[in-house]
Amino acid sequence: MNTMATGTFYGVGIGPGDPELLTLKAVRVLSSCSCIYVPTSKLSRQEYPAQVARRYAGSECEVKEVTFSLAATSEERCRHWHQIAQEIALRCEAGEDVALVTLGDALLYSTTIYLLRALQEVAPELPVETVPGISAFSLAAALTGTPLGEGQQPLRVIPAVKDMAEIEQAVASGEGLVLMKIGSRLQEIIDLLERCGALDRSVFVARAGLEGQHVETDLRHLRGADDKMGNLSVVLVQAADEEGV
Ligand SMILES: C[S@@+](CC[C@H](N)C(=O)[O-])C[C@H]1O[C@@H](n2cnc3c(N)ncnc32)[C@H](O)[C@@H]1O
């Protein structure tokens, strides 16, 4: 009879990039896993997740890079995540604890979400645990001294890949906003913030906590900046109503 206990899959958020913003729990979990998966992308290579995995992996631990599927259809992407989920499920069923590391928080626009969904389908009984991480927008707020919300103000997080008209509507509403996934749309976003009279309540942070960090509290200074400046960046727009109590 096989009495080996099933291992656990951990989705671990490792924070935005400052090694001091990795949680104690993340370090403990990573140090005890037999295998750590590191998602990589052909579009933008990030060194930090692999560095964290290698730094905290035990001597017997395998650190394995998996490339994000950039397949055109959601079926193909789904098949890709199912394959990885099956591989992870086999490892866990053999008694191994397995982790996937991702930047920021594990459940905010993160690869972990796809993998957890695929695992739920291929191995619904598998023990899974998520270790939250400090999101990039929390560090951006700290670096710029920007309150994210006070009193009764709502805070809205928008991936800037969305329709610009929708983003403009949100900015014009005066709500507090976090704009993520800005990429090559930085100049468009600056124009939009100016049109809405929101430039003076907006800040920009790129590569928060990472090498090449760029903090800008006057977005006018970013006019004409290289297209790459928007990569791995967030814009925080403070609520227009400062009396939100
Ligand atoms: C796939 S999402 C990951 C979000 C991440 N899970 C989080 O909680 O911050 C990628 C987006 O997160 C933001 N991001 C992640 N790390 C960042 C960093 N170190 N500095 C600034 N923005 C970052 C950027 O907006 C980027 O386009």
PDBQT file of the ligand as one rigid body, heavy atoms in Angstrom, charges set to zero:
ROOT
HETATM    1  C1  LIG A 301       0.895  40.384 -14.894  1.00  0.00    +0.000 C 
HETATM    2  S1  LIG A 301       0.673  41.805 -13.907  1.00  0.00    +0.000 S 
HETATM    3  C2  LIG A 301       1.271  41.233 -12.348  1.00  0.00    +0.000 C 
HETATM    4  C3  LIG A 301       0.752  42.016 -11.176  1.00  0.00    +0.000 C 
HETATM    5  C4  LIG A 301       1.317  41.498  -9.869  1.00  0.00    +0.000 C 
HETATM    6  N1  LIG A 301       0.749  40.215  -9.561  1.00  0.00    +0.000 N 
HETATM    7  C5  LIG A 301       1.093  42.464  -8.714  1.00  0.00    +0.000 C 
HETATM    8  O1  LIG A 301       0.418  42.090  -7.734  1.00  0.00    +0.000 OA
HETATM    9  O2  LIG A 301       1.627  43.559  -8.769  1.00  0.00    +0.000 OA
HETATM   10  C6  LIG A 301       1.981  42.759 -14.513  1.00  0.00    +0.000 C 
HETATM   11  C7  LIG A 301       1.781  44.217 -14.229  1.00  0.00    +0.000 C 
HETATM   12  O3  LIG A 301       2.021  44.447 -12.850  1.00  0.00    +0.000 OA
HETATM   13  C8  LIG A 301       2.693  45.674 -12.671  1.00  0.00    +0.000 C 
HETATM   14  N2  LIG A 301       3.992  45.378 -12.056  1.00  0.00    +0.000 N 
HETATM   15  C9  LIG A 301       4.461  44.183 -11.664  1.00  0.00    +0.000 A 
HETATM   16  N3  LIG A 301       5.645  44.312 -11.070  1.00  0.00    +0.000 NA
HETATM   17  C10 LIG A 301       5.936  45.621 -11.094  1.00  0.00    +0.000 A 
HETATM   18  C11 LIG A 301       7.024  46.405 -10.599  1.00  0.00    +0.000 A 
HETATM   19  N4  LIG A 301       8.059  45.846  -9.993  1.00  0.00    +0.000 N 
HETATM   20  N5  LIG A 301       6.963  47.744 -10.770  1.00  0.00    +0.000 NA
HETATM   21  C12 LIG A 301       5.915  48.342 -11.359  1.00  0.00    +0.000 A 
HETATM   22  N6  LIG A 301       4.862  47.649 -11.851  1.00  0.00    +0.000 NA
HETATM   23  C13 LIG A 301       4.885  46.319 -11.715  1.00  0.00    +0.000 A 
HETATM   24  C14 LIG A 301       2.790  46.309 -14.053  1.00  0.00    +0.000 C 
HETATM   25  O4  LIG A 301       1.650  47.113 -14.256  1.00  0.00    +0.000 OA
HETATM   26  C15 LIG A 301       2.759  45.101 -14.958  1.00  0.00    +0.000 C 
HETATM   27  O5  LIG A 301       2.308  45.446 -16.241  1.00  0.00    +0.000 OA
ENDROOT
TORSDOF 0
